[in-house]
Amino acid sequence: MTDINISLENQLAGMASDMQAEQLQLQLAVALMKSIQDQQEAQARALIEMIQQAPSPDPAIGRFVDASA
């Protein structure tokens, strides 16, 4: 009976260890995704700022179409 208890304890310890490893892997994946999301947000903000600072095109451009061309 003691062998069965030791075996069960070993299995439970192994399962707990596996669960901790999976939890750590999940935490790392979430941290990586957050980092990528932060980088993309910073790039998007920089792009928006660049677009807003770009000179406005001439308002006449695109208003008239040369149909004979």
N, C-alpha and C positions, 0 to 999 in steps of 0.2 A: 504494500500500500504506500510506503514511503517513496518508492521509486516512481509511482504514478504521480504523487504530489510534487516531487522534484521535477518530473518531466512537464507537468502542467505549469509549474512556476516558470520553468525555462521557456515554455511556449508563450506564456503571458508576458514575460520580460522581453522576449523577441518581438512580440506584437507591439508592445509599448515603444520599443526602440524604433521599429519601422514607422510607427505613427509619428514619432518625433522627427524622424528624417523626412517624412512626407510633409509635415508642417513647416519645417525649415525650407524645404524646396519650394513650397507654395509662397512663403514669405519672401524668398529671394526673387521669385518670378513676379510677384506684385511690386516689389521695390524696383525691379528693372523696368516694368511697364510704366510705373509712375515717372521714372527718370526719362524714359523715351517720350512720354506725354508732355512733360515739362519742357524738353528740348523742342518738340514740335510746336508747342505754344509760343515759346520764345521766337522761333523762326517765323511763325505766323504774325506775331506782333511786329517784328522787324519788317516783314514784307508789307504789312498794312501801312506802317509808318513811311516806308519807301514810296509806296503808291501815293500816299497823301502828299508827300513832298515833291512829287514829280510835277513838272510844269504842265499846266492845262493846255490841251491842243487848241489850235486856232478854231474858233467856233464855226468858221466857214467851211472847214474841212468836212467832207461827207454830206454837206447839205445839197450840193448840186451834182448831178450825175450827167456826164456827157453821153447821151444816148446814141450819138453818131459814131462813137468809138468802137 
